[in-house]
Every structure is written in structure tokens, then in C-alpha cells.
Amino acid sequence: METTDALDAVLARHAGRPERLLQALIEVQAEHGHVPPAAASALAESLGVPLARVWGVIGFYAFLSDRPQGRYRVLFSDNITDRMQGNQALLAAFCEKLWVEQGRLSEDGLVSVDTTSCTGLCDQGPGLLVNGRALGGLTREKLDRVADLILARTPMDDWPAELFEIHDNVRRAGPLLDHGLAPGEALAAALARDAEDTPEQAANARSWREGHGTPAGATATLEEIKRANLRGRGGAGFTTGLKWEACRNAPGQPRYVVCNADEGEPGTFKDRVLLARQADLVFEGMTVCAHVVGARQGFLYLRGEYRFLLDPLNAVLDRRRAAGLLGNGILGRAGFDFDIEIRLGAGAYVCGEESALIESLEGKRGVPRNRPPFPVTHGYLQKPTVVNNVETFAAAALIAKHGGDWYRAMGTAKSAGSKLLSVAGDCARPGIYEYPFGTPVSQVLADCGAGNTLAVQISGPSGVCIDASEFHRRIAFEDLPTAGAFTVFDSSRDMFEVARNYSHFFAHESCGFCTPCRVGTAMLKTTLDKIAAGHGTPYDLAEIDKLDRVLHMSAHCGLGHTACNPTLDTLKRFRPMYERRLKSLDFEPAFDLDGALERARQMTGRDDAGAHLRTEP
């Protein structure tokens, strides 16, 4: 491939910056439908990285490819809720209409059709991506329109806008979704609070500025964040004020603020809605954090499935720069310089883990780092870095405006504030619900119109599955912590198949770095497939528990640690759904060696007892 104007523009934009390798590859992929060898070589030379690293990054991310994917690359979401909404039948019908086999490129090179993990459209599925653009609420009629547009080779910019409509589906709003703040209001309150520091605090701030050459973090605002007892909303629940303070006190410059918008947990879509409706609040929280820790640069890492939000988010950033809320001298405060850049992911669930996200920000494969050291001291480019979730930064902006006592008055003693829940599955009103911490599961089920509920998966497959005997339990860090997913299953659902779908998800999304996770998730998937095929035994059920212990002890990161959770939870609460599939009380191997010899028997014309490994009774 000869260099083109488009490739030359990519090279010029990213030249000499190896940390921008992933962004450059995403742009090349969008232009060519894959990354040609000549483009990979040109990028390696321009960015100053080994060619092997370029190919390694391409092979890691699901949305990058070294082989042509067609002018139209169609990826059906294969989350459990998409399956519940009929995605498999729609996928088969779509392939039939286009005369293309799933997982293969059409003979004319026009289109390829395959599946991908959750696209964050669980409240309006089934969903799919066409060349990275999201479509929800799929029906046969909608897919027929898509197929006709593809067959007519219609440029995607000319497709009807209504095909790409994504609804927020906010069903219950609280302080985050109905805050009423104007852009800059929370930041102005933080700067005013900073001006009220005691003489001793002000002297410390001046010393801090002189010693480090960056604006001092607001002592008073940091204390308000700590007083609020704000805990991370990405799932881990670490105290936000302590994280900010650790970064602020860490030696080294520059410092960075990173917003983790890579919500890949199946069943979660709250960050999608926050970014669509409350982007100013999120960016405001990031700027407050920068003021506290003394950062000049921030990044929002946006998952590839949410690429449709990129242009609107950049428009919000441009408005904030024009209003003096980003850039140099924010709100007239000399030395308070901070800006935000959006970087895209490319389809890797593991990048939701903060150290893997940082690796991806640096243009590498998203493999979780060994810890310690932690990102607050050795984060982006090995510099002090705060990484928080979208919802966490939005909540921090509210605290900067109203104070820690106001925020702590909501929720419970150990879980302050409100929580956004992404409610999907078997309910009449799927969507986003905001509740104070401490709300019982039963209230959420009543509000969303769930009837005859059999089970609820809290916090996605890495969380916990509960049955009707536990619906009195409360959404809170001290009871049922959650990153936000709340998936409802009624009595018509087979919880074995739910767990099996999740096992396929974990096996697909394992980064492959450590042997326990790479092999263990594949073994779990194979075991459940074996049970589904009618070859399972009680021995296989016992082996799942042993596999979980191995993963907990030796897996490199949380993906491996939690991979068995859905299987163990459903096995504990819905064991008959497993046992009714068991065809033997004795061990039966997953591989049928005798069956594999059938072809040889046909070739030799033998089918006597001596040609079999065993004789049927």
C-alpha cells in the first residue's frame, strides 16, 4: 500500500509520540477497514516503536484487524440481555439476507458480520455496531433497512438519522441527574473555598506552588471530598479523597487526571447516559480534581462502543474552553491551567481496570500492571495519576458545590450519596434509576415493573446473583456493592444459560497475560459447554469450585478472580437447573474419542465391536 493523504495526516498528527499508537491505529482502521502492513510499518517508523509492538497492539483489541473486514463491518452485541431480546434469530436472518456467513468476509468484500461483547445498549437492545456506529432497538424491519443500505453501498453519512437514535431512558432522577448546576458553578465554589484557607494552609499552598511549579490543590475542597466519604463508583469503592490526597502528596511532575469511561461490564450503561446528559458535570469534576492535585492535563478514556459520543463530548470541551473553564488561567485564576483530551478504546473489557486503562492510554496492549506501585504515584507515563469513574467525578463536582456534609446526609453511614443503576432484562421499564444508597432491591424491582422475578444479577457477571429470598438486601457497599448493573431475570429464564453466556464472555475478554486466567476461563467455558451438550457429571460441578480457588489464588487481576462468580452463584441458588442436564453420575470426558474415530470406520467399512473403543450395553 502506498501512503495516502489520509495516512500522511495520521502520521503527522501522531509523529514522535509512541503513547498515541492506539489512537493512530484506530484512525487507520476507520479509513481502510483494517490496518494494512504498509501502514503498520509507517506508524512504527513515525512513532519510534518496534513493528512487533504495533502488531501486538492490533492483535489485542477486538476492533482492530490486520485483515480486511469489508466496507461495512457489522457486529451484533451478544450480551445476555441481547440474547433475551432475540439477537440470535435476528443475526441469522441478517446473514441470510446478505448471503454472508457469520465470522467471514463476503465474497465481494462488501460486508462482514460477527458478534461482539456488550455494547452498552442493554436498555434498548438488541444492539449492533456498523463501522463503530451504534444502533439499538433492532427489529427485523430495522435490520432489513440496514441490509438494503449496505447492498446499495450507501455511505453511512447518508443513512437515515433515526437509525442511530439512542435513548437515555432516565426513569428516576436524583442529585446527579437533576442537579440544576450551570457550567462552572461547582468549580467557582471550589476556588472560593480555596481562598478561605487558613493562613497556615495558604502558606503551605504557596510553598507547594514554588516547589513544584504548578497550582496548589485546594486544601479546603480536598477536605470536603474526604468529609463526604465519596467512594469510587467504578466498583472497587476506594475512598476518593484519600486517592486524591495520595496523588497530591506524591513526588514527581507532571500529574494527570484520568476519567475511566470504559464501562464494559455486561448490563452497565449508566456512564453512557451521564456522558450524554451531564458531560459538563463530569468535566467539572475532573477540573476540580486537577485543582486539588495540581494536574495540568486530563484524559477521558472513552470505550470504543461509545464512539458515537465523541463529537458531542468534544463540542462540550470546546464550549468549556471558550467559557474559560478549561485551558490557561481557568476562571481568571493565574496559574490554574488544565485541559482535557478524549482518547478512544478499541474493544477490550479488561481496560476497565485502572492500570490496564493506563497501559492503553500509553498506546500499549491493555494488560493490567503489577501493583504496587499504584497509579497515584506511578500512573500515566509513570507519573502521579488519579483514575476515577465517570460517576465519581460527577459526584465530586456536586460536593465541590454543596459540601461534604450535604452529600453525606444521603445514603447510609458507610455508603454516602446516591447511586445510578442500569436496570435491564425482564422488566417493563428498563433504563437508568438513581437511588440513595441503602435502597432495597425490592424497591428497584417494583419501580422498574419487574414481575415474577427469579433472580437479579448485581454489578454484572463479576458481581453477585441473588434470588427472591434476598430481595430485601440493600444497594450499599456494606451489603450489595455494585458498579451499576442491575439485570433482572424472571421465572422463564434458565440461569444455567445465563452463567454459560457469562463464561463465554470472560473467556473471550481475558487478556491472556497470565496462564491461570487464560487457561482457567477457557476451562470454565468448556465445562459449561460440556454440561449443555449433555455430557456433564457431578464431577464437573465439583471441578468448578476447584477452578475458582485456583483463579482466586493465582490470576493476575480481577477478571480472573471473578470469572467463576456467575457459575458459583447460580449453582448455589439454582442447582436443579444444572443437575437436570447431567446425563451420568460418573465421570465422562469432554472429548469423545470413540466418536472421533467414526470417520475412520466409514473409510474402512468397519463398524463391528472391535472397531469401537467401548461396547454399548
C-alpha positions as CSV (number, residue, x, y, z in Angstrom):
1,M,0.0,0.0,0.0
2,E,1.4,3.4,-0.9
3,T,1.0,6.2,1.6
4,T,-2.2,8.2,1.1
5,D,-3.1,11.7,2.1
6,A,-5.2,10.2,5.0
7,L,-2.3,8.1,6.2
8,D,0.1,11.0,5.9
9,A,-2.3,13.1,8.0
10,V,-2.4,10.4,10.7
11,L,1.4,10.2,10.7
12,A,1.7,14.0,11.0
13,R,-0.8,14.1,13.9
14,H,0.9,11.5,16.0
15,A,4.6,11.5,14.9
16,G,7.1,11.0,17.6
17,R,4.5,10.2,20.3
18,P,4.5,6.4,20.9
19,E,1.8,6.8,23.5
20,R,-0.6,7.7,20.7
21,L,-0.1,4.4,18.8
22,L,-3.6,3.1,19.7
23,Q,-5.3,6.3,18.6
24,A,-3.3,6.3,15.3
25,L,-4.3,2.6,14.7
26,I,-8.0,3.4,15.3
27,E,-7.8,6.2,12.7
28,V,-6.1,3.9,10.1
29,Q,-8.7,1.2,10.8
30,A,-11.5,3.6,10.2
31,E,-10.0,4.7,6.9
32,H,-9.1,1.3,5.5
33,G,-11.4,-1.2,7.3
34,H,-8.2,-2.8,8.6
35,V,-4.5,-1.9,9.3
36,P,-2.5,-2.8,6.1
37,P,1.1,-3.9,6.6
38,A,2.5,-0.8,5.0
39,A,0.5,1.4,7.4
40,A,1.8,-0.6,10.4
41,S,5.4,-0.2,9.2
42,A,4.9,3.5,8.6
43,L,3.4,4.0,12.1
44,A,6.3,2.1,13.7
45,E,8.8,4.3,12.0
46,S,6.9,7.6,12.6
47,L,6.2,6.9,16.3
48,G,9.6,5.3,17.0
49,V,8.3,1.9,18.2
50,P,9.2,-1.6,17.2
51,L,7.0,-3.1,14.5
52,A,6.3,-6.1,16.7
53,R,4.7,-3.7,19.2
54,V,2.4,-2.4,16.5
55,W,1.2,-5.8,15.6
56,G,0.9,-6.8,19.2
57,V,-1.5,-3.9,19.8
58,I,-3.5,-4.7,16.7
59,G,-3.9,-8.3,17.9
60,F,-5.0,-7.3,21.4
61,Y,-8.0,-5.0,20.6
62,A,-11.2,-6.5,19.2
63,F,-12.0,-3.5,16.9
64,L,-8.6,-3.6,15.2
65,S,-7.7,-6.1,12.5
66,D,-4.8,-6.9,10.2
67,R,-7.2,-8.4,7.6
68,P,-9.9,-6.6,5.5
69,Q,-13.3,-6.6,7.3
70,G,-15.3,-5.3,4.4
71,R,-16.6,-1.9,3.6
72,Y,-19.3,-2.5,6.3
73,R,-18.3,-4.3,9.4
74,V,-21.4,-5.3,11.4
75,L,-21.0,-6.5,14.9
76,F,-24.1,-7.8,16.8
77,S,-24.0,-7.3,20.6
78,D,-24.0,-10.8,22.3
79,N,-24.7,-9.8,25.9
80,I,-27.1,-11.9,27.8
81,T,-29.8,-9.2,27.6
82,D,-29.4,-9.1,23.8
83,R,-30.0,-12.9,23.7
84,M,-33.1,-12.4,25.9
85,Q,-34.3,-9.9,23.3
86,G,-33.8,-12.2,20.4
87,N,-30.5,-11.2,18.9
88,Q,-29.6,-14.7,17.7
89,A,-32.6,-15.0,15.4
90,L,-32.0,-11.5,14.1
91,L,-28.4,-12.3,13.4
92,A,-29.2,-15.4,11.5
93,A,-31.9,-13.6,9.4
94,F,-29.5,-10.7,8.7
95,C,-26.8,-13.0,7.5
96,E,-29.3,-14.9,5.3
97,K,-30.5,-11.6,3.7
98,L,-26.9,-10.5,2.9
99,W,-25.8,-14.0,1.8
100,V,-22.8,-13.9,4.2
101,E,-21.6,-16.4,6.7
102,Q,-21.1,-15.2,10.3
103,G,-17.4,-14.5,11.0
104,R,-16.5,-14.4,7.3
105,L,-16.0,-11.7,4.8
106,S,-18.5,-11.7,1.9
107,E,-17.0,-12.8,-1.4
108,D,-17.3,-9.4,-2.9
109,G,-15.5,-7.8,0.1
110,L,-18.6,-5.7,0.9
111,V,-19.5,-6.8,4.4
112,S,-18.6,-8.9,7.3
113,V,-21.0,-9.9,10.2
114,D,-20.0,-11.2,13.6
115,T,-20.6,-10.7,17.3
116,T,-19.0,-8.5,19.9
117,S,-19.4,-8.2,23.7
118,C,-21.8,-5.8,25.4
119,T,-22.3,-2.6,23.5
120,G,-23.9,-0.7,26.5
121,L,-27.4,-0.7,24.9
122,C,-29.0,-3.2,27.3
123,D,-32.0,-1.0,27.9
124,Q,-32.8,-0.8,24.2
125,G,-31.4,-4.0,22.7
126,P,-30.7,-5.9,20.7
127,G,-27.9,-3.7,19.6
128,L,-25.2,-3.7,17.0
129,L,-22.3,-1.6,15.6
130,V,-21.8,-0.8,12.0
131,N,-18.3,0.5,11.4
132,G,-18.3,1.5,15.0
133,R,-21.6,3.4,15.0
134,A,-24.2,2.1,17.4
135,L,-27.8,1.1,16.5
136,G,-30.2,-0.1,19.2
137,G,-33.8,-1.4,19.3
138,L,-33.2,-3.9,16.5
139,T,-36.2,-5.4,14.7
140,R,-36.5,-7.4,11.5
141,E,-37.8,-4.3,9.8
142,K,-34.9,-2.1,11.0
143,L,-32.3,-4.8,10.0
144,D,-33.9,-5.1,6.6
145,R,-33.4,-1.3,6.1
146,V,-29.7,-1.7,7.2
147,A,-29.2,-4.6,4.8
148,D,-30.7,-2.6,1.9
149,L,-28.4,0.3,2.6
150,I,-25.4,-2.0,2.7
151,L,-26.4,-3.7,-0.5
152,A,-26.9,-0.3,-2.2
153,R,-23.4,0.7,-0.9
154,T,-24.9,3.8,0.7
155,P,-22.2,5.9,2.6
156,M,-23.0,5.8,6.3
157,D,-23.2,9.5,6.5
158,D,-26.2,9.3,4.2
159,W,-28.1,6.7,6.3
160,P,-31.3,8.0,7.9
161,A,-30.5,9.6,11.2
162,E,-33.3,7.8,13.0
163,L,-31.4,4.5,12.7
164,F,-28.8,5.8,15.1
165,E,-31.2,7.3,17.7
166,I,-30.0,6.2,21.2
167,H,-32.4,6.9,24.1
168,D,-31.3,7.9,27.6
169,N,-34.3,6.2,29.3
170,V,-33.9,8.1,32.6
171,R,-36.6,6.6,34.8
172,R,-35.7,8.1,38.2
173,A,-33.5,11.1,38.6
174,G,-31.7,12.3,41.8
175,P,-29.0,14.8,42.6
176,L,-26.7,13.6,39.8
177,L,-29.2,13.6,37.0
178,D,-31.2,16.6,38.2
179,H,-28.6,18.8,39.8
180,G,-29.5,22.1,38.2
181,L,-25.9,23.5,38.2
182,A,-24.7,25.8,35.5
183,P,-21.3,25.0,33.9
184,G,-18.6,26.4,36.1
185,E,-20.7,26.8,39.2
186,A,-19.1,23.9,41.1
187,L,-15.6,25.0,40.1
188,A,-16.2,28.6,41.2
189,A,-17.4,27.3,44.6
190,A,-14.2,25.2,44.9
191,L,-12.0,28.3,44.0
192,A,-13.9,30.4,46.5
193,R,-13.5,27.8,49.2
194,D,-9.7,27.7,48.4
195,A,-9.5,31.4,49.0
196,E,-10.9,30.9,52.5
197,D,-8.0,28.6,53.6
198,T,-6.4,29.5,56.9
199,P,-3.1,31.5,56.8
200,E,-1.2,28.3,57.5
201,Q,-2.9,26.4,54.7
202,A,-2.3,29.4,52.4
203,A,1.4,29.4,53.3
204,N,1.6,25.7,52.6
205,A,-0.1,26.2,49.3
206,R,2.4,29.0,48.3
207,S,5.3,26.7,49.3
208,W,3.8,23.9,47.3
209,R,3.5,26.1,44.2
210,E,7.0,27.4,44.5
211,G,8.4,23.9,44.9
212,H,6.6,22.2,42.1
213,G,5.8,24.9,39.6
214,T,2.1,24.1,39.5
215,P,-1.0,25.5,41.2
216,A,-1.6,24.1,44.7
217,G,-4.5,21.8,45.3
218,A,-7.3,23.3,47.3
219,T,-6.9,22.2,50.8
220,A,-10.5,23.0,51.8
221,T,-12.0,21.3,48.8
222,L,-10.0,18.2,49.4
223,E,-11.3,18.1,53.0
224,E,-14.8,18.4,51.7
225,I,-14.3,15.4,49.4
226,K,-12.9,13.5,52.3
227,R,-15.7,14.6,54.6
228,A,-18.3,13.5,52.1
229,N,-16.9,9.9,52.2
230,L,-17.2,9.7,48.5
231,R,-16.2,6.2,47.3
232,G,-15.3,5.2,43.8
233,R,-18.3,4.3,41.6
234,G,-16.5,2.0,39.3
235,G,-16.9,-1.0,41.5
236,A,-13.9,-1.0,43.8
237,G,-15.3,1.6,46.2
238,F,-11.9,3.1,47.2
239,T,-12.3,6.4,49.1
240,T,-11.9,9.2,46.6
241,G,-10.5,11.8,49.0
242,L,-7.7,9.5,50.1
243,K,-6.8,8.7,46.4
244,W,-6.7,12.4,45.5
245,E,-4.6,13.2,48.6
246,A,-2.1,10.4,47.8
247,C,-1.6,11.7,44.3
248,R,-1.3,15.3,45.5
249,N,1.4,14.3,48.0
250,A,3.3,12.0,45.6
251,P,6.6,13.3,44.3
252,G,7.0,14.0,40.6
253,Q,5.6,16.1,37.8
254,P,3.6,16.4,35.8
255,R,0.4,14.9,37.3
256,Y,-2.6,13.6,35.4
257,V,-6.4,13.2,35.9
258,V,-8.0,10.3,34.1
259,C,-11.7,9.6,33.7
260,N,-12.5,5.9,33.2
261,A,-15.4,5.8,30.7
262,D,-14.7,2.2,29.7
263,E,-17.7,0.6,31.3
264,G,-17.6,-2.8,29.7
265,E,-19.4,-4.8,32.4
266,P,-22.4,-6.5,30.7
267,G,-25.5,-4.9,31.8
268,T,-24.0,-1.5,32.6
269,F,-24.8,1.7,30.7
270,K,-25.1,4.5,33.3
271,D,-21.8,6.2,32.2
272,R,-23.2,6.3,28.6
273,V,-26.2,8.3,29.9
274,L,-24.1,10.5,32.2
275,L,-21.8,11.5,29.3
276,A,-24.8,12.1,27.1
277,R,-26.7,14.3,29.6
278,Q,-24.3,15.5,32.1
279,A,-20.9,15.8,30.4
280,D,-20.4,19.3,31.9
281,L,-20.7,17.9,35.4
282,V,-18.2,15.1,34.6
283,F,-15.7,17.5,33.1
284,E,-16.3,19.9,36.0
285,G,-15.4,17.1,38.5
286,M,-12.2,16.4,36.6
287,T,-11.2,20.0,36.7
288,V,-11.9,20.2,40.5
289,C,-9.7,17.1,40.9
290,A,-7.0,18.9,38.8
291,H,-7.2,21.9,41.1
292,V,-6.8,19.6,44.2
293,V,-3.9,17.5,42.9
294,G,-2.1,20.1,40.8
295,A,-2.6,18.5,37.4
296,R,-2.4,20.3,34.0
297,Q,-3.6,17.5,31.7
298,G,-6.6,15.2,31.9
299,F,-7.9,12.4,29.7
300,L,-11.3,10.9,29.3
301,Y,-10.8,7.3,28.1
302,L,-14.0,6.5,26.1
303,R,-14.8,2.9,25.3
304,G,-14.9,2.2,21.5
305,E,-18.5,1.2,21.7
306,Y,-19.4,4.7,22.7
307,R,-17.6,6.4,19.8
308,F,-20.9,8.0,18.8
309,L,-20.5,10.2,21.9
310,L,-17.0,11.5,20.7
311,D,-18.2,14.5,18.7
312,P,-20.8,15.7,21.2
313,L,-18.2,15.4,24.0
314,N,-15.6,17.3,22.1
315,A,-18.2,20.0,21.5
316,V,-18.7,20.3,25.2
317,L,-15.0,20.7,25.8
318,D,-14.8,23.4,23.1
319,R,-17.6,25.3,24.9
320,R,-15.9,25.0,28.2
321,R,-12.6,26.3,26.7
322,A,-14.5,29.3,25.2
323,A,-16.1,30.0,28.6
324,G,-12.7,29.9,30.4
325,L,-13.5,26.7,32.2
326,L,-10.6,24.8,30.5
327,G,-7.2,26.0,29.3
328,N,-4.9,28.6,30.8
329,G,-6.0,30.7,33.7
330,I,-9.3,28.9,34.4
331,L,-11.9,31.4,35.7
332,G,-9.3,34.0,35.8
333,R,-7.1,32.2,38.4
334,A,-3.5,32.8,37.3
335,G,-1.5,29.5,37.1
336,F,-4.6,27.3,37.1
337,D,-4.1,25.6,33.7
338,F,-5.8,22.4,32.8
339,D,-7.2,20.8,29.7
340,I,-8.9,17.5,28.8
341,E,-8.3,15.2,25.8
342,I,-10.6,12.3,24.8
343,R,-8.9,9.1,23.8
344,L,-10.7,6.1,22.4
345,G,-10.6,2.4,23.4
346,A,-10.9,-0.3,20.8
347,G,-12.9,-3.1,22.3
348,A,-11.2,-4.6,25.4
349,Y,-13.2,-5.2,28.6
350,V,-10.0,-5.6,30.7
351,C,-9.2,-1.9,30.1
352,G,-11.8,-1.0,32.6
353,E,-9.2,-2.0,35.2
354,E,-7.3,1.2,36.0
355,S,-3.8,0.1,35.4
356,A,-4.8,-1.7,32.1
357,L,-6.5,1.5,31.1
358,I,-3.3,3.5,31.7
359,E,-1.4,1.0,29.6
360,S,-4.0,1.5,26.8
361,L,-3.7,5.3,27.2
362,E,0.0,4.9,26.6
363,G,-0.7,3.2,23.3
364,K,0.0,-0.3,24.5
365,R,-1.8,-3.6,25.0
366,G,-4.2,-3.2,27.9
367,V,-2.5,-5.7,30.2
368,P,-3.0,-4.9,33.9
369,R,0.1,-3.8,35.7
370,N,1.7,-5.4,38.8
371,R,0.8,-3.3,41.9
372,P,2.4,-1.7,43.9
373,P,3.3,0.8,42.7
374,F,-0.1,2.3,42.3
375,P,-1.3,4.8,39.7
376,V,-1.4,7.6,42.3
377,T,2.4,7.5,42.3
378,H,3.3,5.7,39.1
379,G,0.4,6.1,36.6
380,Y,0.3,7.6,33.1
381,L,3.9,7.7,31.8
382,Q,4.9,6.7,35.3
383,K,3.8,10.0,36.8
384,P,1.3,10.6,39.7
385,T,-2.2,10.0,38.3
386,V,-5.8,10.0,39.6
387,V,-8.1,7.5,37.8
388,N,-11.8,7.7,38.7
389,N,-15.0,6.6,37.2
390,V,-17.4,8.9,35.3
391,E,-20.0,8.8,38.1
392,T,-17.3,9.5,40.7
393,F,-16.2,12.7,39.0
394,A,-19.8,13.9,38.6
395,A,-20.4,13.3,42.3
396,A,-17.2,15.2,43.2
397,A,-18.5,18.2,41.3
398,L,-21.6,18.2,43.4
399,I,-19.6,18.0,46.6
400,A,-17.4,20.9,45.4
401,K,-20.6,23.0,45.2
402,H,-22.6,21.9,48.1
403,G,-20.1,20.5,50.6
404,G,-19.3,17.2,52.2
405,D,-22.0,17.3,54.9
406,W,-24.7,17.9,52.3
407,Y,-23.6,14.8,50.4
408,R,-23.1,12.6,53.4
409,A,-26.6,13.3,54.5
410,M,-27.8,11.0,51.7
411,G,-27.3,7.2,51.8
412,T,-26.1,5.2,54.7
413,A,-23.3,5.6,57.3
414,K,-20.8,3.6,55.2
415,S,-22.2,4.5,51.7
416,A,-22.8,8.2,51.2
417,G,-24.7,9.8,48.4
418,S,-26.7,8.3,45.5
419,K,-26.1,5.5,43.0
420,L,-27.0,5.2,39.4
421,L,-28.4,1.7,38.4
422,S,-28.5,0.4,34.9
423,V,-31.7,-1.6,35.0
424,A,-32.3,-4.1,32.2
425,G,-33.7,-7.5,31.5
426,D,-37.2,-8.8,32.3
427,C,-38.9,-5.5,33.4
428,A,-41.4,-3.2,31.9
429,R,-39.3,0.0,32.3
430,P,-35.6,-0.6,31.6
431,G,-33.3,2.4,32.0
432,I,-31.4,4.5,34.5
433,Y,-32.6,4.8,38.1
434,E,-30.9,7.0,40.7
435,Y,-31.4,6.0,44.3
436,P,-29.8,6.9,47.6
437,F,-27.5,4.2,48.9
438,G,-29.4,1.8,51.2
439,T,-32.4,1.3,48.8
440,P,-33.6,-2.3,48.9
441,V,-33.6,-4.5,45.7
442,S,-37.4,-5.0,46.1
443,Q,-38.0,-1.3,45.6
444,V,-36.0,-1.2,42.4
445,L,-37.9,-4.2,41.1
446,A,-41.2,-2.5,41.9
447,D,-40.2,0.7,40.3
448,C,-39.0,-0.9,37.0
449,G,-42.1,-3.0,36.6
450,A,-40.5,-6.4,37.2
451,G,-42.9,-9.2,37.8
452,N,-42.4,-12.9,38.8
453,T,-38.7,-12.2,39.2
454,L,-36.5,-15.2,39.7
455,A,-33.1,-13.6,40.1
456,V,-31.2,-10.3,39.8
457,Q,-27.5,-10.0,38.7
458,I,-26.0,-7.2,40.7
459,S,-22.9,-5.5,39.2
460,G,-22.7,-7.6,36.1
461,P,-21.1,-11.0,35.9
462,S,-18.2,-10.0,38.2
463,G,-20.8,-9.2,40.9
464,V,-23.3,-11.4,42.6
465,C,-26.5,-13.1,41.6
466,I,-29.3,-13.2,44.2
467,D,-32.7,-14.9,44.3
468,A,-36.1,-13.9,45.7
469,S,-35.1,-14.8,49.3
470,E,-32.6,-11.9,49.2
471,F,-34.6,-9.1,47.6
472,H,-34.7,-7.4,51.0
473,R,-31.0,-6.7,50.7
474,R,-29.8,-3.1,50.0
475,I,-27.7,-1.5,47.4
476,A,-24.7,-0.3,49.5
477,F,-21.0,-1.0,49.9
478,E,-21.7,-2.8,53.2
479,D,-24.4,-5.1,51.6
480,L,-24.6,-5.3,47.8
481,P,-21.9,-3.1,46.2
482,T,-22.3,-2.5,42.5
483,A,-20.7,-0.7,39.7
484,G,-24.2,0.0,38.4
485,A,-25.5,-3.1,36.6
486,F,-28.9,-4.4,37.7
487,T,-30.1,-7.2,35.4
488,V,-33.5,-8.8,36.0
489,F,-34.4,-12.4,35.2
490,D,-38.0,-13.7,35.5
491,S,-39.1,-17.3,36.1
492,S,-39.0,-18.1,32.4
493,R,-35.2,-17.8,32.3
494,D,-32.7,-20.6,32.6
495,M,-30.0,-19.4,34.9
496,F,-27.6,-22.1,33.7
497,E,-27.7,-20.5,30.3
498,V,-27.1,-17.1,31.9
499,A,-24.0,-18.3,33.6
500,R,-22.9,-20.1,30.4
501,N,-23.1,-16.8,28.5
502,Y,-21.1,-15.0,31.1
503,S,-18.4,-17.8,31.0
504,H,-18.1,-17.2,27.2
505,F,-17.7,-13.5,27.9
506,F,-14.9,-14.0,30.4
507,A,-13.1,-16.4,28.2
508,H,-13.3,-14.0,25.3
509,E,-12.2,-11.0,27.3
510,S,-9.3,-12.5,29.1
511,C,-6.2,-10.5,28.1
512,G,-4.2,-13.8,28.0
513,F,-1.3,-12.3,30.0
514,C,-1.4,-14.9,32.9
515,T,-1.8,-18.6,32.4
516,P,-4.3,-19.1,35.3
517,C,-6.8,-16.7,33.7
518,R,-6.1,-17.6,30.1
519,V,-6.5,-21.3,30.7
520,G,-8.9,-21.1,33.6
521,T,-11.6,-19.1,31.8
522,A,-11.3,-21.4,28.8
523,M,-11.7,-24.4,31.1
524,L,-14.8,-22.9,32.7
525,K,-16.3,-22.2,29.3
526,T,-15.6,-25.7,28.1
527,T,-17.1,-27.3,31.2
528,L,-20.3,-25.4,30.9
529,D,-20.5,-26.2,27.2
530,K,-19.9,-29.9,28.0
531,I,-22.8,-29.8,30.5
532,A,-25.0,-28.0,27.9
533,A,-24.2,-30.8,25.4
534,G,-25.4,-33.5,27.8
535,H,-22.1,-34.9,28.8
536,G,-21.8,-33.3,32.3
537,T,-21.4,-35.2,35.6
538,P,-21.3,-34.2,39.3
539,Y,-17.5,-34.4,38.9
540,D,-17.7,-31.4,36.6
541,L,-19.7,-29.3,39.1
542,A,-17.1,-30.1,41.8
543,E,-14.3,-29.1,39.5
544,I,-15.8,-25.6,39.0
545,D,-15.2,-24.9,42.7
546,K,-11.6,-26.1,42.5
547,L,-11.1,-23.9,39.4
548,D,-12.4,-20.8,41.3
549,R,-9.9,-21.4,44.1
550,V,-7.0,-21.6,41.6
551,L,-8.1,-18.4,39.9
552,H,-8.5,-16.5,43.2
553,M,-5.0,-17.5,44.3
554,S,-3.1,-17.0,41.1
555,A,-4.9,-14.9,38.5
556,H,-3.1,-11.6,37.7
557,C,-6.2,-9.3,38.0
558,G,-9.8,-9.1,39.0
559,L,-11.1,-10.6,35.7
560,G,-9.7,-14.0,36.7
561,H,-10.7,-13.6,40.3
562,T,-14.3,-13.1,39.5
563,A,-14.7,-15.3,36.4
564,C,-16.4,-18.1,38.3
565,N,-18.8,-15.9,40.2
566,P,-21.9,-16.2,38.0
567,T,-21.4,-20.0,37.8
568,L,-20.9,-20.5,41.5
569,D,-23.8,-18.1,42.4
570,T,-26.3,-19.8,40.1
571,L,-25.1,-23.2,41.1
572,K,-25.7,-22.3,44.7
573,R,-29.1,-20.9,44.2
574,F,-30.4,-22.7,41.2
575,R,-28.6,-26.1,41.3
576,P,-31.6,-28.1,39.7
577,M,-31.0,-26.1,36.5
578,Y,-27.6,-27.7,36.3
579,E,-28.4,-31.2,37.6
580,R,-31.2,-31.8,35.2
581,R,-28.6,-31.6,32.4
582,L,-26.4,-34.2,33.9
583,K,-26.7,-37.4,32.0
584,S,-24.3,-39.5,34.1
585,L,-23.4,-39.9,37.7
586,D,-19.9,-41.0,36.7
587,F,-17.1,-39.1,35.1
588,E,-17.4,-38.6,31.3
589,P,-14.6,-37.0,29.3
590,A,-15.4,-33.8,27.4
591,F,-13.7,-35.3,24.3
592,D,-15.5,-38.2,22.6
593,L,-12.6,-40.2,21.3
594,D,-14.7,-43.0,20.0
595,G,-16.9,-40.5,18.1
596,A,-13.8,-39.0,16.6
597,L,-13.0,-42.4,15.1
598,E,-16.3,-42.6,13.2
599,R,-14.7,-41.2,10.0
600,A,-12.0,-43.8,10.1
601,R,-14.7,-46.6,10.5
602,Q,-16.5,-45.2,7.5
603,M,-13.3,-45.2,5.4
604,T,-12.5,-48.8,6.3
605,G,-16.1,-50.0,6.1
606,R,-15.9,-51.4,9.6
607,D,-18.5,-50.9,12.4
608,D,-18.0,-54.1,14.5
609,A,-17.3,-54.1,18.2
610,G,-13.6,-54.3,17.6
611,A,-13.7,-51.0,15.7
612,H,-15.0,-49.2,18.8
613,L,-13.3,-48.2,22.0
614,R,-16.2,-49.4,24.0
615,T,-19.2,-51.6,23.6
616,E,-22.7,-50.2,24.3
617,P,-24.8,-52.4,26.6
